[in-house]
């Protein structure tokens, strides 16, 4: 894999992607279909990272959805996978990650202007 990246071997990159699923391979090929394909290699590596993170079956399904809409954007695939994961967690009853207040956030009442009757 490192050799293919160093040599900008696009064909080996396509083979690795296709090894995870036919649609993932098609998606990688579509990503690299550009006048300057080596500028899009990071997007393919990002796609392969999603396979490691979410699994090939989920990325294959997300790739199918985006290819059906003719959208070739890895960020869209990420959104689809994260939303699907959130829906699965809520369906099972697992809580989502808690929303944390920023460290220096203040209570809105502290910033409210004083009322006229409070000064007396």
C-alpha positions in Angstrom: 0.0 0.0 0.0 2.8 2.4 0.9 4.6 1.7 -2.4 1.4 2.4 -4.4 1.0 5.7 -2.6 4.6 6.7 -3.1 4.6 5.8 -6.8 1.1 7.2 -7.3 0.0 3.8 -8.6 -3.7 4.5 -9.3 -4.4 0.9 -10.6 -3.3 -0.7 -7.3 -5.4 1.8 -5.4 -8.5 0.9 -7.5 -7.8 -2.8 -6.9 -7.6 -2.3 -3.1 -10.9 -0.4 -3.2 -12.5 -3.1 -5.4 -11.3 -5.7 -3.0 -13.6 -4.3 -0.3 -16.6 -4.3 -2.7 -17.6 -3.8 -6.3 -19.4 -0.5 -5.7 -16.5 0.8 -3.5 -14.2 0.0 -6.5 -16.5 1.8 -8.9 -16.7 4.8 -6.5 -12.9 4.9 -6.3 -12.6 4.7 -10.1 -15.1 7.6 -10.4 -13.1 9.6 -7.9 -9.9 9.1 -9.8 -11.6 9.9 -13.1 -10.1 13.3 -13.5 -7.5 15.1 -15.6 -5.2 15.1 -12.6 -6.1 11.8 -10.8 -3.2 11.9 -8.3 -4.8 15.0 -6.8 -7.8 12.9 -5.8 -5.8 10.0 -4.2 -6.4 11.4 -0.7 -10.1 11.1 -1.3 -9.8 7.4 -2.1 -7.6 6.9 1.0 -10.4 8.6 2.9 -12.9 6.2 1.4 -10.7 3.3 2.4 -10.4 4.7 5.9 -14.2 4.6 6.1 -14.1 0.9 5.3 -11.8 0.4 8.3 -14.0 2.5 10.5 -17.5 1.4 9.5 -17.0 -1.9 7.7 -17.1 -2.7 4.0 -20.9 -3.6 3.9 -21.9 -0.2 5.3 -19.6 1.7 3.0 -20.8 -0.4 0.0 -24.4 0.6 0.8 -23.5 4.3 1.2 -21.6 4.1 -2.1 -24.6 2.6 -3.8 -26.8 5.5 -2.6 -24.5 8.2 -3.7 -23.8 6.5 -7.1 -27.5 6.2 -7.7 -27.7 9.9 -7.3 -24.6 10.5 -9.3 -22.9 12.2 -6.4 -19.2 11.4 -6.1 -18.2 13.1 -2.9 -16.6 11.2 0.1 -18.0 13.8 2.5 -21.5 12.8 1.5 -20.6 9.1 2.1 -19.4 10.1 5.6 -22.6 11.9 6.4 -24.7 8.9 5.2 -22.7 6.5 7.4 -22.8 8.8 10.5 -26.6 9.4 10.2 -27.2 5.7 9.7 -25.1 5.0 12.8 -27.1 7.5 14.8 -30.4 6.0 13.7 -29.2 2.5 14.7 -28.1 3.7 18.1 -31.5 5.4 18.8 -33.4 2.4 17.5 -31.5 0.1 19.9 -31.9 2.6 22.7 -28.3 3.5 23.2 -27.8 7.1 24.1 -26.1 9.4 21.7 -22.9 11.2 22.8 -23.8 13.9 25.4 -23.8 17.5 24.3 -21.1 19.2 26.4 -21.1 22.9 27.1 -18.0 24.7 25.9 -15.5 25.3 28.7 -16.1 29.0 29.0 -19.8 29.1 28.1 -21.9 31.2 30.4 -25.5 30.8 31.4 -27.6 33.1 29.2 -29.1 34.8 32.3 -25.7 36.1 33.3 -25.6 38.1 30.1 -29.1 39.5 30.2 -29.3 43.3 30.7 -30.5 44.3 34.1 -34.2 45.3 34.5 -35.1 48.8 35.6 -36.8 47.5 38.7 -33.8 45.5 39.9 -31.6 48.6 40.6 -33.8 50.1 43.3 
